[in-house]
Amino acid sequence: MKKIINDPENFVDEMIEGIILAHPDLVRTPGTDPRILVRADAPLPGKVGIVTGGGSGHLPLFKGYVGRGLCSAVAIGNVFSSPSSQQIFEATMASDGGAGVLYLYGNYGGDVLNFDLAAELAELEDVETRTVLGRDDVASQPKERAADRRGVAGIVFAYKAAGAAAERGDGLGAVAAVAQDIIENTATMGIGLSPTILPTTAKASFDLPDDEMEIGIGIHGEPGIHRGRLESADAIATRLVHPLVEDLGLTSGDRVAVLVNGMGATPLEELYVLYRRVHHIVTELGLTVEKRYIGEYATSLEMAGASISLLRLNDDRLALLNAPAESPFFREG
Amino acid sequence: MKKIINDPENFVDEMIEGIILAHPDLVRTPGTDPRILVRADAPLPGKVGIVTGGGSGHLPLFKGYVGRGLCSAVAIGNVFSSPSSQQIFEATMASDGGAGVLYLYGNYGGDVLNFDLAAELAELEDVETRTVLGRDDVASQPKERAADRRGVAGIVFAYKAAGAAAERGDGLGAVAAVAQDIIENTATMGIGLSPTILPTTAKASFDLPDDEMEIGIGIHGEPGIHRGRLESADAIATRLVHPLVEDLGLTSGDRVAVLVNGMGATPLEELYVLYRRVHHIVTELGLTVEKRYIGEYATSLEMAGASISLLRLNDDRLALLNAPAESPFFREG
C-alpha cells in the first residue's frame, strides 16, 4: 500500500487539519470536534443553511463544497463511513441563521440514519430542517426505483444551485425545491479501472482483472452493470452517455451541463479525451452543451476511472450554476 | 495498461480537441496546427506575449496555463517530447502584439534546442524574444550547478508572476526580469511512489519496488537522490522541505508561498496530509506562509507522488501572484 500518510488512524484528522491550515480564510471548525467544517462566515443571519456530510476519501466531495454560494457546513466521517448524528447536529447548529437548514447528501443507509437522527435533535432546538438526497447513479437501480439510487458526482450540481438559492435569500422550502429539481434532472454513470486501497485495512475496495473495466461502478466500489474487457475511450463514452440521455428523456433541442469527473488516479488528459467524445455524442443527438466541468469533483481515493453526469438545463438552472461561489476546491464567477 | 484512451497515436490530438471543445471562450488554435493553443484574445496589442511549451502528459502543465494573466500561447509536443521549432514559432507569431515575446519553459535539452531555433525564425520576422528557463528541481543538480537543473512544478509561480507583469503592460525586459526573479527564488523537490505508463509504448517510466519511494524524482521519472523504504508523510515532508529551505537560504522572518503538487494518482487527501506537516515545519523555522497552492499543478500522467515548491516572497512577488488570472485550469482573483 503506497500512500503518503502517517498512522492510518489519523488520516482523516490530519487531512482536515491540512485543509484548515491551508484555507483559514474560507473554512473553520465551529467547536472542538475537528470533524465539522463550516464556511468562515457561518451562520448567515436570515439565510438558509445547507449541511452536507459523508465519508472521507472522496475529495473534493464532500468537504470541498463548503463556502460562499455552496454548502454552509459539512460533517465528516471516516473513510467511506458516515459521520455521527451528533456531528451532523453540531454542523446544523453552526449553520442555522434562523431560516432553517437543508440537509443535502448522498443516498447511503448510514448517512440517512444519522442525518435523520440529527434532524430530530435539531427540531428539539427549534431548528427546522428539510432533506434532499443525491441519487443520480443510474446504474445503481432501474428508473422505476430511482428513489433508491446511490448518490454520486451529480450532487455537485445540487450543491451549486441550492447554494446559490440560499445565498440570494430563498426560504427553506424554495432552497429544498431547487435541490430537488436539480436531483431529478441529473443522471450519472461511472467506470472503474482499478480499485481504491483503504488506508486502515490496506485492502482493495474491489477486484478487477488487469485487462477489464467495470461500467456503472459506485464511488465505494459498489458493483456495476457490466464488467468486460477494457474498451476505447470512445466506446466507454457511448456506454456511459446513452443511458443518461435515455434516463433523463433528453431529446433534440434540450440543453445540458456535462460533468466529466475523474475518480482519482485517472489523468486529466484522459478526462479530456473522454469529454471530446461525450461532446460529439450529445451534439449529434441535437443537445446543446451550455456548461461543462472536467476534472476531479468526486473521487474514490486513488481509484482509476471516471464518471459522466448530465444535467438537463433551463434558464433558471443555468443561472444558478453561473452564480458566484467560492470554496477551497470550487470557484465560479 | 489501463487507460481511457483510443489509439495511443491520437492521444495528444484528441486531448487537445477536448480542451478546445470544453473551453472555447478561453483558448483556441490560431491556425491549422492543432498542437498550438493561444488565449482566445491573443495577440494583445502593445503587450508582451509569453510562449511556453513542452511535452504532453503533465496537465495542467503546460497547456493549462494559457489565459488572461498567464501565458499567451503554448506549443504542445507528444507525451514527454518537445514541440517542434515550427510550432513554437507559430505560437510566437500568434502571441506577438508588437512588444516582443518571452519564452518561459522548463530546462530540457530538446525544448531548449527547439525554442532557440524558433527564436531565430521569429527574429527574421522582427519579433524580439527573450528566454527564461524553469530550473527549480534542486534534486537534479547541486546548487553550484543550479543553471543546469530541470524545470518542474515551480514554473507555475513564474507563469503567474510574469503573466501578471505582461498583463499590466510591462515591457519585454521587465517581464523577463520578473520571470527570472521568480525562478531564482523558487525551489522544488518531489517524491515518486509509482511510475507513469507511456501510452504509445505501454512501458513504465521507471521501476520501483512495491515498498519503496524515490526522493528527488523528476516529472519524467528521472532518477532522484534517495531511494528507500516508503516513509511516513511527516518524514517525507521533512526530507523535501529542508533541502528547499537550505537551497533558498530561507531564515526566520522570511515569507514564502508553498505549492504541494500531486503528480497524478496521489489523492488530494494525501496532499493535505503532506501540507499539514510542511506548514508546521516552515512555521517552526520562523517562516510565514502567505500563499499556498495544493492540488495537481504539474503531473506525470498517473504517477503516484508529490512535489513541494517554495517561493521566497516579497511584496512585489506576492502582488503578482495575487493579480487576477484565468485559464481553463487556473483562477486567481
Interface residues (C-beta under 8 A of the other chain):
Chain A: K2 K3 I4 I5 N6 D7 F11 E14 M15 I16 E17 G18 I19 L21 A22 S56 G57 L59 P60 I191 L193 S194 D210 D211 M213 L230 S232 A233 D234 I236 G264 A265 T266 P267 L268 E269 E270 L271 Y272 V273 L274 Y275 R276 H279 R292 I294 E296 T299 L301 E302 A304 A306 R331
Chain B: K2 K3 I4 I5 N6 D7 F11 E14 M15 I16 E17 G18 I19 L21 A22 S56 G57 L59 P60 I191 L193 S194 D210 D211 M213 L230 S232 A233 D234 I236 G264 A265 T266 P267 L268 E269 E270 L271 Y272 V273 L274 Y275 R276 H279 R292 I294 E296 T299 L301 E302 A304 A306 R331
